[in-house]
Structures are given as structure tokens and as C-alpha cells.
Amino acid sequence: MLKIVLLRHGESVWNQENRFTGWTDVDLSAEGVRQARQAGALLRQHGYRFDVAYTSVLKRAIKTLDLALEEMDQLWIPVQKSWRLNERFYGALQGLNKAETIARYGAEQVRKWRRDPLEHPPALAPDDPRYPGHDARYAHLTARELPLTENLTETLARVLPYWTETIVPALRRRQQVLVCAHGNSLRALVQYIDHLTDAEVTQLDIPTGSPLVIELDDDLNRLQQYYLT
Ligand SMILES: O=C(O)[C@H](O)COP(=O)(O)O
């Protein structure tokens, strides 16, 4: 049996302010710091030890991982960061308040932007300061890889190579793996692992700071999944 733990970062400052975040590199809130430590304490209490951890290049996930590993006294393990684990790129919605966006565009449109796996949020223009092509951490990406907007299906398409080429080989080496990422990059991954339909993934919400354990057979079929409490 293979086992992996997925952890969504603790609450961020923009989660608290109810703003679309995407690739904006916002920090954890004080509550997010508490949630991250609590996640690490839970993992420690349940006896989890990790050989390797994977996270995004966004500080809310990096710091959550760090705080959780500190609680486990496992700060020493190798950590790999990849843009492929970043949050879904929310395009021109990034920075907008979710309630104000509902007031402007209607609840149904905003629900689709947030949860319909095929719906694109409005795209950014490449000269927008929020375009990731202006950010040094993405300098190695090709123009095709740099998003202007992203739906959940496209998020899955860029998460998947990291899953198959990096994370799965670690699992097959029988390493204990922790992945600390984001609401939508993890939803995309769970959709893939669980073979969820587009209708089913619409209902899936992964809470901040709650370790999700997934047990898989050797063919990577999901056997069980549960949140640690
Ligand atoms: O990017 C964001 O705004 C959040 O991390 C996830 O938001 P959502 O629940 O609206 O997709």
C-alpha cells in the first residue's frame, strides 16, 4: 500500500479578506500560522514521519510546510518546490473581493469561475503587472507555460507531469511523501487520483490546514482517504 498526505496551506491574508488569490504571493494570516502548526502537531501525534516534501513556489504553502515540519521536528527533510503545484491561476480576478465580484457579475457566474472545471476566469493582458512573465521565479517558463487565465482542467494538466514524473516515483521508492499546496491544485490532483467527473469535482472543497491522507494500491487506485483529526 502507498500512502500520501496532501495539505492545503493555512488561511492566507487574502483568504481572510475574501479575495481571489491565484498566483499572488500573499502571506499566511495569524490564523493560518496557527492552522499550519496544528497540522504538524496532528501529523506528529498520529506518528507520521516523512522522507520528502513537495510544495509550490508561493509563500503561503512554503511557510505552512515549514511550520508543520517544525512541529514534527523534521525541518531537515528534502523539500522540492515547483510552480506546477501553484494555486490555479485566477487571471484578471486576482486581487478582487469575491463578494464584490458576485455583486457585479452575479452569483451564478462567480460560482462557474470558481468551481466549473471548464470555465475560464477573465484573462490577464501580458502587460498587466500581475502577469507572471514579469516575475523572476517564472523566468524559466516558456510563453506557453505562463498562464493568462486557467480553468481547473488546465491546472490539472500542469500539475500532472509533476505527479507522474516526480511524486509517483518517490511513492514507488516507498518514501513517505507530504505535498503542501493549494485549494485548486490539490482539487485537481484529487480529481485525477479519484477519477472524479467534472460534476463531482465541483462539489469538492479541501479545507485549509487539514492533512488529507490518501491510501493507494500499487496501481495507484485509491483505497481510502480521510482527514486527520
Ligand atoms: O486562489 C484563491 O482565491 C483561493 O486559494 C481559492 O479560491 P476558490 O475557493 O475561490 O477557488
Ligand as a Chemical Component Dictionary entry (heavy atoms), coordinates in Angstrom:
data_LIG
# 
_chem_comp.id                   LIG 
_chem_comp.type                 NON-POLYMER 
_chem_comp.pdbx_formal_charge   0 
_chem_comp.three_letter_code    LIG 
# 
loop_
_chem_comp_atom.comp_id 
_chem_comp_atom.atom_id 
_chem_comp_atom.alt_atom_id 
_chem_comp_atom.type_symbol 
_chem_comp_atom.charge 
_chem_comp_atom.model_Cartn_x 
_chem_comp_atom.model_Cartn_y 
_chem_comp_atom.model_Cartn_z 
_chem_comp_atom.pdbx_ordinal 
LIG O1 O1 O 0 -6.938  31.468 -5.139 1  
LIG C1 C1 C 0 -7.845  31.642 -4.279 2  
LIG O2 O2 O 0 -8.554  32.646 -4.229 3  
LIG C2 C2 C 0 -8.082  30.558 -3.240 4  
LIG O3 O3 O 0 -6.917  29.999 -2.861 5  
LIG C3 C3 C 0 -9.033  29.504 -3.736 6  
LIG O4 O4 O 0 -10.171 30.139 -4.063 7  
LIG P1 P1 P 0 -11.531 29.447 -4.567 8  
LIG O5 O5 O 0 -12.085 28.646 -3.431 9  
LIG O6 O6 O 0 -12.381 30.642 -4.913 10 
LIG O7 O7 O 0 -11.197 28.644 -5.787 11 
# 
loop_
_chem_comp_bond.comp_id 
_chem_comp_bond.atom_id_1 
_chem_comp_bond.atom_id_2 
_chem_comp_bond.value_order 
_chem_comp_bond.pdbx_ordinal 
LIG O1 C1 DOUB 1  
LIG C1 O2 SING 2  
LIG C1 C2 SING 3  
LIG C2 O3 SING 4  
LIG C2 C3 SING 5  
LIG C3 O4 SING 6  
LIG O4 P1 SING 7  
LIG P1 O5 DOUB 8  
LIG P1 O6 SING 9  
LIG P1 O7 SING 10 
# 
